[in-house]
Amino acid sequence: MGYVLSEVKIKNQAVINASGTNIHPILMYIGNSSDAVEGTIFSITTSELQQADDYEVDEYIRVSANFKSGQKAWAYVWAETNGINT
């Protein structure tokens, strides 16, 4: 909750080459409790979480997020809107 789906221009050339674009979807923190992005919470291992961390580029940061279900889980969001890279 508090996030909207947006787009970010990434700089990592390897990811741009692999995906064919420098524009990627991203969660942007707005802070409005009425904003929410639908998704699925997965149970993963510590090793799988590390693989996800290794995969994400600098524009993304992993944060603990609150979900409408009442659960807390990790989410990758735009680093700039969370006090990083500003």
C-alpha positions, 0 to 999 in steps of 0.5 A: 500500500502507498505505491503506484506502478510507474516506469523507470529509465535504467542505466545498466547496459547489460539489462538494456541489451537483454531486455531490449529497452531502458524503460522498466516497470517499477513501484513508486512510493507516493504515500497515499494509503488509497494507492495500491499495486496488485501482486502475489506474495511468494515464499522463497528461500534465503538463497532465492532472495539473494539471487533476486538481490543480485539480479536487480539493478541500482534503480531498485531497492528491496524494502519491507512493505505492508500489504492489504492482506495484513502481511509484510513482505519484501518488495523491490521499489524505486530507490529514488522514491525511498531516499536512495539515489536522490 
